[in-house]
Amino acid sequence: MKTEFLELLRCPKSGQTLKLDSGFLKSEDAQHKYPIHKGIPRFVQKSNYADNFGMQWNTFRQTQLDSYSGHTISADRFWKATGWSPEELKNKWILDIGCGSGRFAEIALNAGAKVVALDYSTAIDACHENLKHFSELHLVQGDIYELPFAPGVFHFVYSLGVLQHTPNVEKAFSALPPMVMPGGKLCVDFYWKRFRSILHTRYLLRPITKRIPEQKLFKILEQLLPFLLKISKRLGQFPLIGKGLKRLIPVADYAGVYPLPPHQLREWALLDTFDMLAPAYDNPQTAKTVLRWLKGANLNDIEILHEGHLVGRGTKPI
């Protein structure tokens, strides 16, 4: 563990600095200690509400990495959502909240950033396997409600595709602005709470599917996927209304959306269909609510936009 990374860490219980001690990180007063497993500091219990994400990202460890797909799907989303540039990120400390298997961390690392990637689930192990060849990757398994970092030490903080899956979205968001240094930038995104979103069939099915054990649900979806994709394709062929009709089928169908070969389209479909139906929490937000949160954090240069998801971004005052 690099000294400069250790200096960023704090005990999430006491706020004290941490020191290395025989495979653990210990607080100054030695009242709290946290294991380091596979080189990753672990500040959470082994099992939690994000277990399904650990399972899905270890199953689909490489699916959404641009280095695996050969396309810039993740990079396009990252740069459009954040509005940042590779030149801005070079040699800067970046905090990735909810890194999953590292699809966006890979983009920041390729830009030359020093990335601290945090996940609540064992997806952090998938991120490690994918990106361990980057010398400036620093991994943490931690809780967004008890972030193990000193405040104001990151030049850039982002959380993409994550906050809506937390129990209290406003509280999760409020943990992020304090991590940004003066003059630094924050970017978050959410599922957009609007009429057409609420009508999506996943919200009819989730009261049932989120209670099904994740391994069992995964097997069910794996068996149903060919049929669901077939129906989705047929509905999509209807003139004018095809796109709307496809929303009636609970499957993530990216045919004609992403330039991927058939086997990768199936991977993405199974991954994102599971992602729709398995999480314990799914809390979309309105643009008005996100704007209020950003203003409440006293950020400057606030922007609310739609780039696949509802995006909010701003800059910490100097």
C-alpha positions, 0 to 999 in steps of 0.5 A, spaced: 500 500 500 502 506 497 504 511 503 500 517 499 494 512 498 494 511 506 494 518 507 488 519 504 484 514 509 481 515 515 477 510 520 470 511 518 468 510 525 472 515 529 475 519 523 482 518 526 488 516 521 490 509 520 496 505 520 498 498 518 499 493 523 500 485 521 495 485 515 490 490 518 489 498 518 488 500 525 485 507 528 490 511 532 487 509 539 487 502 536 479 501 538 478 500 531 481 495 526 480 493 519 482 487 515 486 487 508 484 482 504 488 481 497 491 487 498 484 491 499 482 494 505 475 492 507 471 496 511 464 492 511 461 486 513 462 480 508 454 480 506 450 486 505 444 489 501 449 489 495 450 482 494 447 481 488 452 486 485 458 482 487 455 476 484 453 480 477 460 483 477 464 477 478 460 473 473 460 478 468 467 481 470 469 484 463 463 485 459 462 492 460 470 494 459 472 497 453 478 494 453 474 487 452 468 489 448 473 493 443 468 499 443 468 506 447 461 504 450 463 506 457 468 511 455 463 515 451 458 515 457 463 517 462 466 523 458 459 525 456 456 525 463 462 528 467 464 533 462 471 532 464 477 531 459 483 527 459 487 532 460 484 535 467 484 528 470 492 526 469 496 525 475 489 527 479 486 524 485 479 521 483 474 517 487 470 512 484 464 511 488 461 504 486 466 502 481 463 495 480 468 491 475 471 498 474 468 500 467 469 507 469 475 506 473 479 504 467 477 510 463 480 515 468 486 510 469 487 510 462 487 518 462 493 518 467 489 519 474 490 516 480 484 512 482 481 510 488 475 505 487 470 503 492 465 498 492 460 496 497 460 489 495 465 483 492 465 487 486 471 490 488 475 483 487 472 483 480 475 490 479 482 488 482 482 482 477 481 487 471 485 493 473 491 490 477 496 492 472 495 499 473 500 502 478 495 508 480 489 503 482 487 503 489 481 499 491 477 499 498 471 495 500 467 500 503 460 503 505 458 510 502 454 512 508 461 511 512 466 513 507 473 511 510 477 518 507 479 524 509 475 530 507 476 534 501 482 530 498 479 528 491 480 533 485 474 529 482 469 525 485 464 521 481 458 515 482 455 513 475 449 508 476 450 507 483 446 512 488 439 509 486 441 502 489 442 505 496 437 505 501 437 512 502 439 516 496 439 523 499 444 521 504 448 517 499 449 523 495 450 528 501 456 523 503 460 525 496 461 533 496 465 533 502 470 528 499 471 534 493 477 539 494 476 546 493 475 547 486 474 540 485 468 537 481 463 532 482 458 528 477 453 523 479 447 520 475 441 517 477 435 513 474 430 518 471 424 518 475 418 520 470 412 517 467 415 513 462 420 510 467 415 508 472 411 504 467 417 500 465 415 493 467 421 492 471 417 496 477 411 491 476 416 485 477 421 487 482 417 486 488 417 479 486 424 478 483 428 482 488 426 477 493 428 471 489 435 468 491 440 471 486 443 465 484 436 462 482 434 469 479 440 469 475 438 461 472 431 463 471 433 469 467 438 465 463 433 460 461 428 466 459 433 470 455 433 467 448 425 468 448 425 475 451 430 477 446 426 474 440 419 478 443 423 484 444 426 484 437 419 483 434 415 488 437 421 493 435 419 492 428 412 495 429 413 502 425 413 508 430 410 505 436 416 499 436 420 502 441 415 503 446 412 496 445 419 494 447 419 497 454 413 492 455 418 486 455 423 486 461 429 485 458 435 489 456 435 489 448 441 493 445 441 490 438 441 496 434 444 500 440 451 498 441 455 495 435 457 489 439 457 481 436 451 477 438 455 473 444 457 480 447 449 483 446 447 476 450 452 478 455 450 485 456 442 483 455 443 478 461 447 482 465 443 488 465 436 484 465 439 481 472 441 488 474 434 491 473 430 485 477 435 483 482 437 489 486 434 490 493 433 498 492 431 502 486 430 509 487 429 513 481 430 521 482 427 527 479 431 533 475 428 538 481 430 533 486 437 532 484 438 540 483 436 541 490 441 537 492 446 540 488 444 547 490 444 544 498 451 542 497 453 549 495 456 547 488 458 552 483 457 551 475 451 546 476 448 542 470 442 538 470 442 534 463 440 527 460 446 523 458 442 516 458 441 517 465 439 523 469 446 527 470 448 532 476 454 535 476 458 541 479 464 544 482 466 545 489 467 553 491 474 555 492 
